[in-house]
């Protein structure tokens, strides 16, 4: 019988039988070929036998995006431009044709006319804010406000003296504030107040309760329950376009060149470039258009280039392209595991 031997130092195969030298030689050649085909040379195992090493795996795993693909357009020929989600199973969207759409957690309803016979809405200033499925306030355009009671729109009212209402925020159950283009603020707490002087036409407002609201008005201005503070020029890099507050001690604001600023209850941080411009991209494609914070450890921002980024309480994520460079115009988060974003075509993306 032939005897096999392996020199593990030099990886040479030998056969110790002259009678079977030819057969052994062929077998050794065959084993060498097989070893090469398997991608490795013989190696010693725990029992002293020999095995061949498999090549390393090159398989990679792609982490799925928490965002869905864009839905079909909601709002028909007039896409929704504002959205508010007080819960995972209730959101309202408002379009530029004075029509609202309701989301129940899985599908959108047909159009719900907000007002009848009013002036033509102004798409750039239409706004919406909900605190629960049974309370929302809308500024469909012009100087009119209207309330959602859980079943229908009611209480349409034109605010006397208003000059183009353009920002709205509600909090604390049924407290709302809206400001017009001349800097006159109006408050709702069961009924609408007369005008209270503010500072210019804000691009965004966020309220926590009846004694704390923050507005971006070229700078930032704070409501303390009685008066608005003089605007602070906290960002010379770009125009502040969005603000969201979770508590009186935590707000974030964003500008038109991809910077985020944070409010700690006393002062604003320096602008942090979290969404830098991309070489070759259109000017302003990294402008952060909307923010939504749920507590102090979760915020989402969307930009005009179809990207989103999130905050975990410490840092902002890198921008992620979720909408094939179609500008995102609004985002609203109900919880840390549910948000809706809307793009300029009226398509909706869900985060979960």
C-alpha positions as CSV (number, residue, x, y, z in Angstrom):
1,X,0.0,0.0,0.0
2,X,1.2,3.5,-0.6
3,X,1.7,5.9,2.3
4,X,0.9,9.6,2.0
5,X,3.0,12.3,3.7
6,X,2.6,16.0,3.8
7,X,5.5,18.4,4.5
8,X,3.5,21.2,6.1
9,X,6.6,23.5,6.2
10,X,7.1,23.5,2.4
11,X,3.6,22.3,1.4
12,X,5.0,19.4,-0.6
13,X,3.2,16.2,-1.2
14,X,5.1,12.9,-1.4
15,X,4.3,9.2,-1.8
16,X,6.4,6.6,-0.1
17,X,5.9,3.6,-2.3
18,X,8.0,2.8,-5.4
19,X,5.4,0.3,-6.6
20,X,2.7,2.8,-6.6
21,X,4.9,5.8,-7.5
22,X,3.1,6.4,-10.8
23,X,-0.4,6.2,-9.2
24,X,0.7,8.3,-6.3
25,X,2.2,10.9,-8.6
26,X,-1.0,11.2,-10.5
27,X,-2.9,11.5,-7.2
28,X,-0.6,14.1,-5.8
29,X,-0.9,16.1,-9.0
30,X,-4.7,15.9,-8.8
31,X,-4.7,17.0,-5.1
32,X,-2.5,19.9,-5.9
33,X,-4.9,21.0,-8.6
34,X,-7.9,20.7,-6.3
35,X,-6.1,22.7,-3.6
36,X,-5.4,25.5,-6.0
37,X,-9.0,25.4,-7.3
38,X,-10.2,25.8,-3.7
39,X,-8.2,28.9,-3.3
40,X,-5.7,27.8,-0.7
41,X,-2.9,25.5,0.4
42,X,-3.3,22.7,2.9
43,X,-3.3,23.7,6.5
44,X,-3.2,21.7,9.7
45,X,-6.4,21.1,11.7
46,X,-6.8,20.2,15.4
47,X,-6.6,16.5,14.6
48,X,-3.5,16.8,12.4
49,X,-5.3,16.3,9.1
50,X,-5.2,18.8,6.3
51,X,-7.8,21.2,5.0
52,X,-7.9,24.0,2.5
53,X,-8.8,27.6,3.4
54,X,-11.9,29.1,1.7
55,X,-11.6,32.5,0.2
56,X,-12.9,35.4,2.2
57,X,-16.5,36.4,1.6
58,X,-17.1,39.6,-0.4
59,X,-20.8,39.8,0.3
60,X,-22.0,43.2,1.7
61,X,-25.2,44.1,3.5
62,X,-27.2,47.2,2.6
63,X,-29.0,48.8,5.5
64,X,-32.5,49.7,4.4
65,X,-33.6,53.3,4.6
66,X,-36.2,54.1,7.3
67,X,-37.9,56.3,4.6
68,X,-40.4,54.9,2.2
69,X,-40.4,55.7,-1.5
70,X,-42.4,58.7,-2.5
71,X,-46.2,58.0,-2.8
72,X,-48.4,59.1,-5.7
73,X,-49.1,62.8,-5.5
74,X,-51.6,63.9,-2.8
75,X,-53.7,66.9,-3.7
76,X,-54.1,66.4,-7.4
77,X,-53.1,69.3,-9.6
78,X,-52.5,71.4,-6.4
79,X,-50.0,69.4,-4.3
80,X,-50.1,69.7,-0.5
81,X,-47.5,72.1,0.8
82,X,-48.0,71.9,4.6
83,X,-48.5,68.8,6.8
84,X,-49.0,68.3,10.6
85,X,-49.1,64.9,12.4
86,X,-50.2,64.9,16.0
87,X,-50.2,61.1,16.0
88,X,-49.1,58.1,13.9
89,X,-52.6,57.5,12.7
90,X,-53.7,61.1,12.1
91,X,-52.1,63.7,9.8
92,X,-53.6,66.6,7.9
93,X,-52.1,68.1,4.7
94,X,-53.1,71.4,3.1
95,X,-52.7,72.3,-0.5
96,X,-52.6,75.5,-2.5
97,X,-56.3,75.2,-3.5
98,X,-57.8,75.6,0.0
99,X,-58.2,71.8,0.4
100,X,-57.1,69.5,3.2
101,X,-56.4,65.8,3.1
102,X,-56.5,63.4,6.0
103,X,-54.1,60.5,6.7
104,X,-55.2,57.6,8.9
105,X,-52.0,55.7,9.2
106,X,-52.2,53.8,5.9
107,X,-54.1,55.9,3.3
108,X,-55.2,59.4,2.5
109,X,-58.8,60.6,2.3
110,X,-60.3,62.6,-0.5
111,X,-60.2,66.4,-0.4
112,X,-61.9,68.3,2.5
113,X,-62.6,71.9,1.5
114,X,-61.2,74.2,4.2
115,X,-63.3,77.3,3.4
116,X,-65.9,78.3,0.8
117,X,-66.2,81.5,-1.1
118,X,-63.1,83.0,0.4
119,X,-60.2,84.7,-1.4
120,X,-57.9,82.7,-3.6
121,X,-55.2,81.1,-1.3
122,X,-51.6,82.1,-1.5
123,X,-49.5,78.9,-1.7
124,X,-46.4,80.4,-0.2
125,X,-48.2,81.4,3.0
126,X,-50.7,78.6,3.6
127,X,-49.9,76.9,6.9
128,X,-51.3,74.2,9.2
129,X,-50.8,73.1,12.8
130,X,-52.4,70.3,14.8
131,X,-52.2,69.4,18.5
132,X,-54.5,66.3,18.4
133,X,-56.8,64.5,15.9
134,X,-59.6,66.8,17.2
135,X,-57.9,70.2,17.0
136,X,-56.1,71.8,14.1
137,X,-55.8,75.4,12.9
138,X,-55.2,76.4,9.3
139,X,-54.2,79.5,7.6
140,X,-55.2,78.7,4.0
141,X,-54.0,82.0,2.7
142,X,-54.9,85.7,2.9
143,X,-56.1,86.8,6.3
144,X,-58.5,83.9,7.1
145,X,-58.1,81.2,9.8
146,X,-60.2,78.1,10.2
147,X,-60.4,75.3,12.8
148,X,-60.6,71.5,12.5
149,X,-62.8,69.9,15.3
150,X,-62.2,66.3,14.5
151,X,-65.0,65.9,12.0
152,X,-65.0,69.0,9.8
153,X,-63.6,72.5,9.3
154,X,-65.4,75.2,11.2
155,X,-65.2,78.7,12.6
156,X,-63.8,80.4,9.6
157,X,-62.8,83.9,10.5
158,X,-61.0,86.8,8.9
159,X,-58.7,88.5,11.3
160,X,-59.3,92.2,11.1
161,X,-56.3,94.3,10.1
162,X,-54.1,91.4,9.2
163,X,-51.9,91.9,6.2
164,X,-51.3,88.4,4.8
165,X,-51.0,85.7,7.5
166,X,-48.0,83.6,6.7
167,X,-46.9,81.5,9.7
168,X,-48.8,79.5,12.3
169,X,-48.1,77.3,15.3
170,X,-50.3,75.6,17.9
171,X,-49.5,74.0,21.2
172,X,-50.8,73.2,24.7
173,X,-54.1,71.7,23.4
174,X,-55.8,74.6,21.8
175,X,-53.4,77.6,21.9
176,X,-52.2,79.0,18.5
177,X,-50.4,82.0,17.2
178,X,-50.2,83.4,13.7
179,X,-48.3,86.4,12.4
180,X,-48.7,88.4,9.2
181,X,-46.3,90.0,6.8
182,X,-46.3,93.3,8.7
183,X,-45.3,91.8,12.0
184,X,-48.7,91.7,13.7
185,X,-49.3,88.6,15.8
186,X,-52.7,87.1,16.7
187,X,-53.3,84.6,19.4
188,X,-56.0,81.9,19.8
189,X,-56.9,80.6,23.2
190,X,-60.6,79.9,22.8
191,X,-61.0,83.0,20.6
192,X,-58.7,85.1,18.5
193,X,-57.0,88.2,20.0
194,X,-56.6,91.6,18.4
195,X,-53.2,92.3,16.8
196,X,-50.1,92.3,19.0
197,X,-47.0,93.9,17.7
198,X,-44.3,91.4,16.6
199,X,-41.2,91.9,14.4
200,X,-41.6,91.5,10.7
201,X,-43.1,88.7,8.8
202,X,-41.8,85.3,10.1
203,X,-40.9,82.4,7.9
204,X,-41.6,79.9,10.7
205,X,-43.0,79.7,14.3
206,X,-42.9,77.0,16.9
207,X,-44.8,77.1,20.2
208,X,-44.4,74.9,23.3
209,X,-47.1,76.5,25.4
210,X,-48.9,79.8,26.0
211,X,-45.8,81.5,27.4
212,X,-43.1,80.3,25.0
213,X,-42.9,80.5,21.2
214,X,-40.0,81.1,18.9
215,X,-40.2,82.7,15.5
216,X,-37.6,83.2,12.7
217,X,-38.0,86.7,11.4
218,X,-34.7,87.4,9.8
219,X,-33.3,86.7,13.2
220,X,-35.0,84.9,16.0
221,X,-37.7,86.4,18.3
222,X,-39.2,84.9,21.4
223,X,-42.7,85.2,22.9
224,X,-42.9,85.1,26.7
225,X,-46.7,85.3,27.0
226,X,-46.8,89.1,26.9
227,X,-44.4,90.5,24.3
228,X,-42.1,89.4,21.5
229,X,-38.4,90.0,22.1
230,X,-36.3,92.1,19.8
231,X,-35.0,89.8,17.0
232,X,-31.5,88.4,17.5
233,X,-29.2,88.3,14.5
234,X,-27.8,84.8,15.3
235,X,-26.8,83.7,11.8
236,X,-25.1,85.8,9.2
237,X,-24.5,82.9,6.9
238,X,-28.0,82.6,5.5
239,X,-31.7,83.2,5.9
240,X,-33.4,81.4,8.8
241,X,-36.2,79.4,7.2
242,X,-37.3,76.9,9.9
243,X,-37.6,76.5,13.6
244,X,-38.8,73.7,15.9
245,X,-39.0,73.7,19.7
246,X,-39.6,70.7,22.0
247,X,-39.3,72.6,25.3
248,X,-38.6,76.2,26.3
249,X,-35.0,75.0,26.8
250,X,-34.6,73.3,23.4
251,X,-35.1,74.6,19.9
252,X,-33.4,74.1,16.6
253,X,-33.4,76.6,13.7
254,X,-32.1,76.1,10.2
255,X,-30.9,78.4,7.4
256,X,-30.8,78.5,3.6
257,X,-27.2,77.2,3.4
258,X,-27.4,74.0,5.4
259,X,-26.6,75.3,8.9
260,X,-28.4,74.3,12.2
261,X,-28.4,76.4,15.3
262,X,-29.5,75.2,18.8
263,X,-31.3,77.1,21.6
264,X,-30.5,76.0,25.2
265,X,-33.0,78.2,27.0
266,X,-30.7,81.2,27.2
267,X,-28.8,81.6,24.0
268,X,-28.3,80.3,20.5
269,X,-25.3,78.2,19.4
270,X,-23.1,79.2,16.5
271,X,-24.3,77.9,13.1
272,X,-23.2,74.3,12.6
273,X,-22.8,73.2,8.9
274,X,-24.7,69.9,8.9
275,X,-25.9,69.9,5.3
276,X,-23.0,71.3,3.2
277,X,-23.5,72.1,-0.5
278,X,-22.4,69.5,-3.0
279,X,-20.0,70.4,-5.8
280,X,-21.9,71.0,-9.0
281,X,-25.3,71.2,-7.3
282,X,-27.7,74.0,-7.9
283,X,-27.4,77.1,-5.7
284,X,-29.6,76.6,-2.6
285,X,-30.1,72.9,-3.1
286,X,-29.0,72.3,0.5
287,X,-31.4,74.9,2.0
288,X,-33.1,73.3,5.0
289,X,-36.8,73.9,4.4
290,X,-38.5,72.3,7.4
291,X,-37.7,70.9,10.9
292,X,-39.6,68.7,13.4
293,X,-38.4,67.8,16.9
294,X,-39.9,65.2,19.2
295,X,-38.3,65.8,22.5
296,X,-34.6,66.8,22.9
297,X,-33.2,63.6,21.4
298,X,-34.9,63.3,18.1
299,X,-35.3,65.9,15.3
300,X,-35.6,65.5,11.5
301,X,-34.7,68.1,8.9
302,X,-35.5,68.1,5.1
303,X,-33.9,70.2,2.4
304,X,-34.6,71.6,-1.0
305,X,-32.4,68.9,-2.7
306,X,-34.5,65.9,-1.5
307,X,-32.3,65.0,1.4
308,X,-33.0,64.4,5.0
309,X,-31.0,64.3,8.2
310,X,-31.7,63.5,11.8
311,X,-30.5,64.4,15.3
312,X,-30.0,61.9,18.1
313,X,-29.5,64.3,21.0
314,X,-25.8,64.7,20.4
315,X,-25.0,64.8,16.7
316,X,-26.7,65.3,13.3
317,X,-26.5,62.4,10.8
318,X,-25.1,62.9,7.3
319,X,-27.6,64.0,4.7
320,X,-29.4,61.1,3.0
321,X,-31.0,61.5,-0.5
322,X,-34.5,60.0,-0.2
323,X,-36.3,61.7,-3.0
324,X,-34.1,61.7,-6.1
325,X,-33.3,65.4,-5.7
326,X,-36.9,66.5,-5.7
327,X,-37.1,69.3,-3.2
328,X,-38.7,68.5,0.2
329,X,-40.9,71.3,1.5
330,X,-42.3,70.0,4.8
331,X,-41.9,67.4,7.5
332,X,-43.8,66.5,10.7
333,X,-42.9,63.9,13.3
334,X,-45.5,62.5,15.7
335,X,-43.0,60.2,17.5
336,X,-39.4,59.1,17.3
337,X,-40.6,56.3,15.0
338,X,-43.0,58.1,12.7
339,X,-42.7,61.2,10.4
340,X,-44.2,62.4,7.2
341,X,-42.3,64.4,4.6
342,X,-43.8,66.1,1.6
343,X,-42.0,67.1,-1.6
344,X,-42.7,69.9,-4.0
345,X,-44.7,67.5,-6.3
346,X,-47.1,66.7,-3.4
347,X,-45.7,63.2,-2.9
348,X,-45.5,61.9,0.6
349,X,-42.7,59.8,2.2
350,X,-43.1,58.1,5.6
351,X,-40.4,57.5,8.2
352,X,-40.8,54.4,10.4
